[in-house]
Amino acid sequence: MTLFPNHTHRIIHITGLGLIALFIPLSVFMISVGVFTLIINWVITPSLYEKWQQLKQNRSLQIYLIILPVYLVGLIKTQNFNTAFAKLQIGLPLFLIPLAIGTSPNLNKIEIRKILIAFITGCFASSIYSFYKILTIHGNILEHMNEISPFIFHIRLAICVVTSLVFLPWIYKSLKGKTAKIVIAFIGLWFLIFLLIFQSLTGLVILFFIILIFIIIQIFKTKDILIKWGAIVLGITFILTVVSGTFKFYLYNFSPRPLKTAQLEKLTLHGHPYFHDTTSYWIENGRFVNTYICNYELNKEWAIRSKFNINGNDKEGNKLYYTLTRYLTSKDFTKDSAGIWQLSDNDIANIENGISNPLYINSNGIKARTYRAMWEIYHYKHGSSPEGYSIPQRIEYHKTAFHLIKNNLWFGVGIGDEQDELDAQFKKDHSQLPEPLKLNVHNQFLTYTLEFGIMGLIFIILAIFAPPAISKKYNSYLFSTFLIISILSMFSIDLLEKHAGISFFSLFYSIFLFGNTDFSDISPERNQD
């Protein structure tokens, strides 16, 4: 006996999957609605015995579900059961989505295409809204990422956009109409532009690796010698261009020659003495910030050019004096009356808005984000506080996690206790981070090692990587590229600790691995259109 005909259950099944896909970049609540729809439909669908038989015959799914007992064993050591059960509740889609997909009839390629289009639609809508928010930001957009990406953590949005770029070629090849293909091409172009504007370092790095891997795959796949060697030359050129360009960029901006006091001018054009600190490491665009400073002239002339108090804060809450001196240095202007009057009205507005370097708004996203990353690492290495800077903060998180893992190597601290233990370790290490920034590890592999120890991490890695080997799905374009994106992102964020990230991973991992039997080639079956 069943509530609905089988075809109705099928429609609800696809609708649930589509809702999850559509709202991954848009709404955690609606993701939950999609998961609820999927699971309730799965429960009330008849033939539970057949589902049990399917599970018994599906070795890949059985191995993947090893993750569940690892999570449950993680409860043994925990002292904070409230947090532990909350994490288990958030993590339910990690097990339920694969179970529902893996024990239901296989998805055909048209159904998969619909789900992927739903996901891409959600990413497109989220990216358009984020672009609109970027247009309203007058300061450095890196300081406003939560505002720019309110629906989903900005790095997860970048990862979703890169994943959409991977899905688009497959969808493009599956469509016959020229209009539909033009729309797909436009969306792909928009996503590339958006990644540059969005300035997500994680997204840009993952995109670089995906392009590189795609070139390598083409080298191995093609039998044409000219194309093969052309791809090899293209790949080598691509790598050398990126590496050499990055190296030159670093040398230019962060390897200045040591200063000699005797070679520095002593007086301004108006005869006032300069201050030079030749021991300071502070650098902007390869120039020393704490040289050619005349505070008397700075104070006097700035008061004429701006209503903002030079000893107060800019609109971002930073000390305006430091924003001003960094900006002047980046332009290679002296920090005196001459420098102040060389600034345009637009420059003055930038400084008031908290922009310390015009490169952040006048350059493409890759250049601006690369510079910011290098600047953060350089100054952190020279003793600056990691507060407010993403890469130094991550280094602090990782250092703290490693100290804690050393004392809980084999079985971790338990699934509910990791943040409590991290907070204690931050204090023990005398971390420079303020309390609000003493957060989680921002690395999924370290988080799992911290929670479950080396033994738990090994089982989870086995559960993720063994099923596609058994099912021979590593030759699937969509599955392999999706898995690469997911694994790379896990080095930058705790992808499987939040609802959106868990749903993203479990949905597409399950669709490509458990939801079909013949989905190994990029080219869809045309006769299904």
Sequence and secondary structure as in RCSB ss.txt:
>XXXX:A:sequence
MTLFPNHTHRIIHITGLGLIALFIPLSVFMISVGVFTLIINWVITPSLYEKWQQLKQNRSLQIYLIILPVYLVGL
IKTQNFNTAFAKLQIGLPLFLIPLAIGTSPNLNKIEIRKILIAFITGCFASSIYSFYKILTIHGNILEHMNEISP
FIFHIRLAICVVTSLVFLPWIYKSLKGKTAKIVIAFIGLWFLIFLLIFQSLTGLVILFFIILIFIIIQIFKTKDI
LIKWGAIVLGITFILTVVSGTFKFYLYNFSPRPLKTAQLEKLTLHGHPYFHDTTSYWIENGRFVNTYICNYELNK
EWAIRSKFNINGNDKEGNKLYYTLTRYLTSKDFTKDSAGIWQLSDNDIANIENGISNPLYINSNGIKARTYRAMW
EIYHYKHGSSPEGYSIPQRIEYHKTAFHLIKNNLWFGVGIGDEQDELDAQFKKDHSQLPEPLKLNVHNQFLTYTL
EFGIMGLIFIILAIFAPPAISKKYNSYLFSTFLIISILSMFSIDLLEKHAGISFFSLFYSIFLFGNTDFSDISPE
RNQD
>XXXX:A:secstr
  SS HHHHHHHHHHHHHHHHHHTTT HHHHHHHHHHHHHHHHHSS HHHHHHHHHH HHHHHHTTHHHHHHHTT
SS S HHHHHHHHHHTTHHHHHHHHHHTS    HHHHHHHHHHHHHHHHHHHHHHHHHHHH  S GGGGHHHH  
SS HHHHHHHHHHHHHHHHHHHHH   HHHHHHHHHHHHHHHHHHHHHT HHHHHHHHHHHHHHHHHHHHH   H
HHHHHHHHHHHHHHHHHHHHHHHHHHHHH      GGGS  B TTS B B  TT   EETTEETTSSB HHHHHH
HHHHH SS TTSB TTSSBHHHHHHHHHHHTT  BSHHHHHHS HHHHHHHHTT S THHHHS HHHHHHHHHHH
HHHHHHTT   TT HHHHHHHHHHHHHHHHHTSTTT S TTTHHHHHHHHHHHTT SS GGG    S HHHHHHH
HHHHHHHHHHHHHHHHHHHHHT TT HHHHHHHHHHHHHHTTS GGGSHHHHHHHHHHHHHHHTS SS  SSS  
GGG 
